[in-house]
Amino acid sequence: MATLTDIDERSRAIFRSLVETYLATGEPVGSRKLSHDSSIAVSAATVRNVMADLTDMGLLHAPHISAGRLPTELGLRLFVDGLMQVGDLSEEERRAIEAETREEGPDSPLEIAAQRLSGLTQTASLIVTQKSDAPLRQIEFVRTSPGKALVIMVFEDGRVENRVINAPDDLPPSALVSAGNYLNARLRGRSLNETRESIVKEIESNRTELDELTTRLVREGVAEKAGDENWQLIVRGRGHLLDESEQDIERVRMLLDDLERKRDVIELLNAAREGEGVKVFIGSENRLFSLSGSSVITAPYRDENRKIVGVLGVIGPTRLNYARVVPIVDYTAEVLSRMLK
C-alpha cells in the first residue's frame, strides 16, 4: 500500500492538484490541464510521466483509453489522510449551524441539525441517537392480548415510543395502573437511561410495595433493549442524492436501497462511536455502501457528562468536497454536544 513517503514533493503536488480538480469537476483530469497549474510549473510530458507512476502505484486509474486520470479509493484515502487542506468554516456558516440547532419548533433539535447539515453539505445527512435519551413526560401500560402488554412512553421532546412486553395471562387491570404510577413517580422529567439502574436496584432489594405481578411489569417496562433496537435513525436530504449525473443513477438507486436498511445503517454509524473526532469512510471501506461507491463522514456527539450518545454524518458520492464537509460535520457535532449540556 502506497504511503506519502513513497512520493516525492513534485509528485505530491501533481497528485494533490489532480484530486482537487477531480473533486471540483467530477471529470477525468488530463496532463495538459495540470501543466497549466501555476503551483506545479512543469511540462505536460513531465505530468504524464508522474501520472503514469501514480497509476502504477494504484493511486490513479484511467476510466477510458486516452482519457485523463481519476483517483482510486486508495488515492482518495491517501489524499484525505495526508494531503488535504481542511478549510475553515466562515462566520456565516458557524452562525447558521448554531442558529438552526437552537431553533424552536415542532421538530426535535436532532431533526433540525440533520436538516441543516444536509442543506450546508448538499448531501443526505444521517443521525443515530438512543431512543430513550430525552426525559420522560409520561409512561403507561395497556393490555393488548393474552400474554402481552403495550408500554407507551411519551418524551419531553414530543416523541412517543411504543414497546410490546410480555405480561402474565392473569394480570389484573390494577397492576397496569400501579406499574404506570410507580414509574411515573420516578421517571417523570428524567431519562430512562439515568434511572433504570436505581429502579432495578430498588426492586431487587424489595424496597417497593408492589406485588409480584406488578414488579414483573415494571422490570419488563424499563428493561434495556438489545443492540440496534435501542437506537433510532434520522435521515434528511435524500433528494440531494438525486442531483447526480445520469451515469450515476444506478449508484444512487443502490444507495437509496441501502438507506432503507436502517439496522445496517445504525450498525455502521455506531461503529464510528469509538474514538474521537471525524471519521471518513471511502467507498468499499464501509461494507454497507461499498456497492454504491459512496463516502460517509461521521462525528460523535456527547451529553453533559461527555458520554457519546449518538453519531451524526453525511453520505454522498466519493467525489465529496472533503475539505469543506469535514469541518461542517465536526462543528455540527460540537454545537449539538453543547446544546445537549
Backbone torsions as a table, in degrees:
resi	resn	phi	psi	omega
1	MET	NA	128.5	-177.3
2	ALA	-69.9	144.2	175.2
3	THR	-126.9	170.7	-179.2
4	LEU	-61.2	-31.0	-179.3
5	THR	-67.9	-14.8	178.7
6	ASP	-84.3	-5.2	-173.1
7	ILE	-121.6	130.4	178.3
8	ASP	-77.5	172.1	-173.8
9	GLU	-58.9	-43.6	-178.7
10	ARG	-63.6	-43.5	179.4
11	SER	-65.1	-36.9	177.3
12	ARG	-61.6	-44.0	-178.4
13	ALA	-63.4	-43.3	179.5
14	ILE	-66.2	-43.3	-179.7
15	PHE	-63.0	-44.9	179.2
16	ARG	-61.2	-44.7	-179.8
17	SER	-63.0	-41.3	179.6
18	LEU	-62.8	-46.7	-177.9
19	VAL	-65.5	-44.0	179.8
20	GLU	-62.6	-38.3	177.5
21	THR	-65.7	-43.4	178.6
22	TYR	-62.5	-44.5	-179.3
23	LEU	-63.9	-28.8	179.7
24	ALA	-80.9	-32.5	-172.9
25	THR	-111.6	-27.6	-175.7
26	GLY	76.9	6.2	-176.8
27	GLU	-109.8	154.5	173.5
28	PRO	-57.9	145.1	-174.8
29	VAL	-110.5	126.6	-178.8
30	GLY	-95.7	165.3	-177.6
31	SER	-66.7	-34.8	-178.9
32	ARG	-63.0	-42.3	-179.7
33	LYS	-63.6	-41.9	-178.7
34	LEU	-69.2	-32.7	-178.5
35	SER	-66.9	-18.3	177.8
36	HIS	-85.9	-3.2	178.9
37	ASP	-75.3	117.8	-176.1
38	SER	-64.3	-22.7	-179.3
39	SER	-77.1	-13.2	-179.9
40	ILE	-100.0	-51.1	174.8
41	ALA	55.4	50.0	173.3
42	VAL	-133.9	166.1	-176.6
43	SER	-74.3	161.4	177.8
44	ALA	-61.2	-34.8	179.6
45	ALA	-64.1	-41.6	177.7
46	THR	-64.5	-41.3	178.8
47	VAL	-61.3	-42.1	-179.6
48	ARG	-61.5	-41.9	179.3
49	ASN	-63.2	-43.2	179.0
50	VAL	-65.1	-42.5	179.5
51	MET	-62.3	-36.6	177.7
52	ALA	-64.5	-41.8	178.3
53	ASP	-64.4	-42.5	-179.5
54	LEU	-66.1	-32.8	176.4
55	THR	-66.8	-42.7	178.1
56	ASP	-62.5	-29.0	179.7
57	MET	-81.8	-4.4	178.8
58	GLY	85.7	12.4	-178.3
59	LEU	-92.0	-23.4	179.4
60	LEU	-129.1	159.7	171.5
61	HIS	-148.3	158.9	-179.9
62	ALA	-105.8	119.5	179.8
63	PRO	-67.8	-28.7	179.5
64	HIS	-140.6	160.4	173.0
65	ILE	-64.2	137.0	-180.0
66	SER	67.2	6.3	176.9
67	ALA	-84.8	174.0	173.4
68	GLY	-72.4	-166.5	-176.9
69	ARG	-114.3	153.2	173.8
70	LEU	-123.0	149.7	175.2
71	PRO	-73.1	142.4	172.4
72	THR	-80.2	175.5	175.2
73	GLU	-60.2	-39.5	177.0
74	LEU	-62.4	-40.0	178.4
75	GLY	-65.3	-42.2	178.1
76	LEU	-63.5	-39.9	178.5
77	ARG	-62.8	-43.5	178.0
78	LEU	-61.5	-41.6	179.5
79	PHE	-63.4	-49.5	-177.6
80	VAL	-63.2	-41.2	-175.6
81	ASP	-77.3	-30.3	-171.7
82	GLY	-130.5	-17.1	-173.9
83	LEU	-119.3	-17.7	-175.7
84	MET	-68.7	134.4	174.9
85	GLN	-100.9	103.7	-175.4
86	VAL	-69.5	127.9	179.5
87	GLY	-76.7	160.1	177.1
88	ASP	-99.8	145.4	179.5
89	LEU	-71.2	144.5	174.7
90	SER	-75.2	160.7	177.4
91	GLU	-60.6	-34.9	179.1
92	GLU	-64.0	-42.5	178.9
93	GLU	-67.0	-40.5	178.2
94	ARG	-62.4	-44.5	-179.7
95	ARG	-64.6	-37.9	-179.8
96	ALA	-63.4	-43.9	179.0
97	ILE	-64.1	-44.4	-178.0
98	GLU	-67.0	-43.7	-177.7
99	ALA	-66.5	-45.8	-177.8
100	GLU	-65.1	-37.1	-177.4
101	THR	-69.8	-29.3	179.6
102	ARG	-86.6	-7.3	-171.5
103	GLU	-60.6	137.1	176.7
104	GLU	-88.4	148.5	178.3
105	GLY	163.6	-175.8	-177.9
106	PRO	-68.6	-24.1	-179.5
107	ASP	-81.4	150.1	177.6
108	SER	-73.5	159.1	177.2
109	PRO	-55.3	-35.2	179.5
110	LEU	-66.6	-40.9	179.1
111	GLU	-65.8	-39.1	178.3
112	ILE	-65.5	-42.3	179.2
113	ALA	-63.2	-39.6	179.1
114	ALA	-64.4	-40.9	179.9
115	GLN	-65.5	-42.4	179.8
116	ARG	-66.9	-41.4	179.9
117	LEU	-61.5	-42.4	178.3
118	SER	-64.9	-42.0	-178.6
119	GLY	-65.4	-42.5	-178.1
120	LEU	-70.4	-33.5	-175.4
121	THR	-99.2	-11.2	-176.9
122	GLN	56.6	40.5	176.7
123	THR	-132.4	179.8	169.6
124	ALA	-84.1	136.4	179.2
125	SER	-105.8	150.4	-178.1
126	LEU	-131.8	135.0	173.2
127	ILE	-135.2	129.8	174.4
128	VAL	-112.5	131.7	-179.6
129	THR	-142.9	153.9	176.3
130	GLN	-68.5	136.4	-176.4
131	LYS	-63.9	-29.2	-173.5
132	SER	-105.3	27.2	179.8
133	ASP	-66.2	-44.7	-172.3
134	ALA	-71.7	152.5	175.4
135	PRO	-62.7	148.6	179.7
136	LEU	-85.1	141.1	173.4
137	ARG	-97.5	-38.8	-177.5
138	GLN	-160.9	148.3	174.8
139	ILE	-134.3	140.0	-175.8
140	GLU	-143.2	144.5	177.5
141	PHE	-110.1	133.1	-179.0
142	VAL	-133.1	129.1	175.9
143	ARG	-68.9	131.9	-179.1
144	THR	-114.4	-39.6	-179.5
145	SER	-162.3	167.7	178.2
146	PRO	-55.7	126.3	178.3
147	GLY	82.8	0.8	-177.5
148	LYS	-135.4	148.6	173.1
149	ALA	-140.9	157.2	179.8
150	LEU	-108.2	126.8	173.8
151	VAL	-97.6	120.1	179.6
152	ILE	-106.5	117.5	-179.6
153	MET	-113.1	122.9	176.7
154	VAL	-108.6	122.5	-175.9
155	PHE	-99.5	160.6	-178.2
156	GLU	-63.6	-24.0	178.6
157	ASP	-84.1	6.8	177.1
158	GLY	92.2	-7.4	-178.8
159	ARG	-76.6	143.6	176.9
160	VAL	-119.1	128.1	178.8
161	GLU	-120.8	131.0	176.7
162	ASN	-109.6	136.2	-178.8
163	ARG	-136.1	126.3	177.4
164	VAL	-87.7	130.7	-179.9
165	ILE	-127.8	164.7	175.0
166	ASN	-77.8	142.0	179.3
167	ALA	-143.6	141.2	-179.8
168	PRO	-58.7	145.8	-179.7
169	ASP	-62.2	-32.7	-176.3
170	ASP	-94.1	22.4	-177.6
171	LEU	-69.1	122.6	178.5
172	PRO	-79.8	154.1	178.0
173	PRO	-55.7	-31.4	-177.8
174	SER	-64.0	-30.8	179.2
175	ALA	-67.1	-36.8	177.4
176	LEU	-62.4	-43.4	179.8
177	VAL	-66.6	-43.9	-178.6
178	SER	-63.7	-41.2	179.0
179	ALA	-63.2	-41.9	178.1
180	GLY	-63.5	-45.1	-179.6
181	ASN	-63.1	-42.1	-179.0
182	TYR	-60.8	-47.0	-177.4
183	LEU	-73.8	-36.8	178.1
184	ASN	-60.1	-37.3	-179.4
185	ALA	-66.2	-26.7	-175.3
186	ARG	-104.8	-22.0	-173.8
187	LEU	-103.5	-25.7	-173.0
188	ARG	-55.8	123.6	-179.6
189	GLY	84.9	1.7	-179.9
190	ARG	-129.3	156.0	-180.0
191	SER	-82.0	154.3	180.0
192	LEU	-63.5	-37.0	-178.0
193	ASN	-62.3	-40.3	-174.9
194	GLU	-79.3	-15.6	-177.3
195	THR	-111.0	-13.4	-175.5
196	ARG	-56.0	-46.7	-175.2
197	GLU	-63.5	-42.8	-178.4
198	SER	-67.5	-35.9	178.5
199	ILE	-66.3	-44.8	179.1
200	VAL	-62.0	-42.1	179.2
201	LYS	-63.3	-39.8	179.7
202	GLU	-63.6	-40.3	178.6
203	ILE	-66.6	-45.8	-176.3
204	GLU	-67.3	-27.4	179.6
205	SER	-89.8	5.8	178.3
206	ASN	58.7	34.9	178.5
207	ARG	-93.3	17.0	178.9
208	THR	-112.5	161.7	177.3
209	GLU	-102.6	21.5	-178.6
210	LEU	-83.0	145.4	175.0
211	ASP	-77.4	175.8	-172.7
212	GLU	-63.3	-42.4	-177.8
213	LEU	-66.4	-42.8	-179.3
214	THR	-66.7	-37.6	177.8
215	THR	-60.8	-40.3	178.2
216	ARG	-63.8	-38.9	178.0
217	LEU	-62.2	-47.5	-178.6
218	VAL	-60.8	-44.8	-179.4
219	ARG	-60.9	-43.3	177.9
220	GLU	-65.0	-38.0	-176.2
221	GLY	-66.6	-32.1	-177.9
222	VAL	-103.7	2.9	-178.1
223	ALA	-58.4	139.4	178.8
224	GLU	-74.5	128.6	-178.9
225	LYS	-76.5	148.3	-174.4
226	ALA	-79.2	141.8	167.4
227	GLY	52.7	-133.5	-171.8
228	ASP	-69.7	-15.2	-179.0
229	GLU	-66.0	-18.3	-178.7
230	ASN	-88.3	6.0	-177.4
231	TRP	-122.5	149.8	174.0
232	GLN	-121.7	151.6	-177.5
233	LEU	-114.8	130.3	174.4
234	ILE	-111.9	125.5	178.0
235	VAL	-123.5	130.2	177.6
236	ARG	-133.1	149.2	172.9
237	GLY	82.6	27.0	177.1
238	ARG	-56.5	-30.9	-178.6
239	GLY	-59.4	-29.6	179.5
240	HIS	-63.6	-28.3	-179.9
241	LEU	-68.0	-23.3	-178.3
242	LEU	-82.4	-3.1	-179.5
243	ASP	-82.0	1.2	-178.8
244	GLU	-70.8	166.5	179.4
245	SER	-69.3	163.9	-175.3
246	GLU	-60.2	-33.0	-178.9
247	GLN	-69.2	-14.3	179.7
248	ASP	-98.4	4.6	-175.1
249	ILE	-59.0	-42.4	180.0
250	GLU	-64.1	-39.6	176.9
251	ARG	-61.3	-43.2	-179.6
252	VAL	-65.5	-39.4	179.7
253	ARG	-61.2	-44.2	178.4
254	MET	-64.6	-38.0	179.7
255	LEU	-65.1	-43.6	178.5
256	LEU	-63.2	-37.8	176.2
257	ASP	-62.9	-41.4	179.2
258	ASP	-62.0	-39.7	-177.9
259	LEU	-65.5	-23.2	178.2
260	GLU	-74.4	-18.1	179.1
261	ARG	-86.5	75.1	-169.4
262	LYS	-59.3	-38.5	-178.1
263	ARG	-59.9	-42.0	-179.2
264	ASP	-69.4	-36.8	178.4
265	VAL	-64.9	-44.1	178.8
266	ILE	-61.2	-41.5	178.7
267	GLU	-60.8	-42.8	179.5
268	LEU	-63.4	-48.3	-176.5
269	LEU	-68.3	-35.5	178.3
270	ASN	-64.9	-27.6	176.1
271	ALA	-64.7	-25.8	-179.5
272	ALA	-81.7	-2.1	179.1
273	ARG	-73.6	-20.0	-179.4
274	GLU	-76.6	130.5	176.0
275	GLY	91.1	-173.8	-174.1
276	GLU	-109.7	154.6	166.7
277	GLY	72.9	-167.5	-174.6
278	VAL	-79.9	139.9	174.3
279	LYS	-121.4	141.5	180.0
280	VAL	-119.6	121.1	175.5
281	PHE	-108.3	121.1	-175.4
282	ILE	-110.4	121.2	173.6
283	GLY	53.5	-122.4	-173.7
284	SER	-70.9	-2.4	175.8
285	GLU	-65.5	-24.5	173.4
286	ASN	-110.9	126.6	-173.7
287	ARG	-60.2	-41.0	-172.9
288	LEU	-64.4	-45.7	-172.7
289	PHE	-102.4	16.3	-174.6
290	SER	-63.4	-39.8	-177.0
291	LEU	-69.4	-31.9	-178.2
292	SER	-85.7	-1.0	176.9
293	GLY	58.8	51.8	-175.3
294	SER	-115.8	157.2	175.3
295	SER	-112.6	145.7	178.6
296	VAL	-125.2	131.0	177.7
297	ILE	-118.9	122.0	-173.4
298	THR	-130.0	160.3	173.1
299	ALA	-152.6	140.1	177.6
300	PRO	-80.0	155.4	170.7
301	TYR	-125.9	158.3	-166.5
302	ARG	-128.1	161.5	175.8
303	ASP	-93.9	-169.2	-175.4
304	GLU	-65.8	-19.0	179.1
305	ASN	-95.8	12.5	-178.6
306	ARG	65.9	17.2	176.5
307	LYS	-84.2	133.7	178.0
308	ILE	-69.5	121.2	-177.4
309	VAL	-114.5	-2.8	179.2
310	GLY	-179.0	178.9	-179.1
311	VAL	-137.9	137.7	173.5
312	LEU	-122.1	159.1	-179.2
313	GLY	-176.4	-177.2	178.1
314	VAL	-132.6	157.3	176.8
315	ILE	-134.8	139.6	-179.4
316	GLY	-166.1	-170.6	179.0
317	PRO	-66.1	161.8	177.4
318	THR	-62.5	-17.8	177.9
319	ARG	-86.0	50.4	175.0
320	LEU	-82.9	154.2	172.5
321	ASN	-83.4	80.2	-172.8
322	TYR	-57.6	-40.3	-176.5
323	ALA	-61.4	-29.6	179.4
324	ARG	-92.1	-39.1	-174.0
325	VAL	-73.0	-38.0	-178.3
326	VAL	-55.5	-51.1	179.7
327	PRO	-67.1	-28.5	177.1
328	ILE	-66.8	-45.3	177.9
329	VAL	-62.8	-44.3	-178.7
330	ASP	-61.4	-46.1	-176.4
331	TYR	-72.0	-35.3	177.0
332	THR	-62.3	-41.3	176.9
333	ALA	-63.6	-39.4	179.7
334	GLU	-64.8	-45.3	-179.5
335	VAL	-65.1	-42.0	180.0
336	LEU	-64.0	-38.5	177.1
337	SER	-63.4	-42.8	178.3
338	ARG	-62.4	-40.5	-177.7
339	MET	-67.2	-36.7	-178.9
340	LEU	-71.3	-14.8	175.5
341	LYS	-75.6	NA	NA
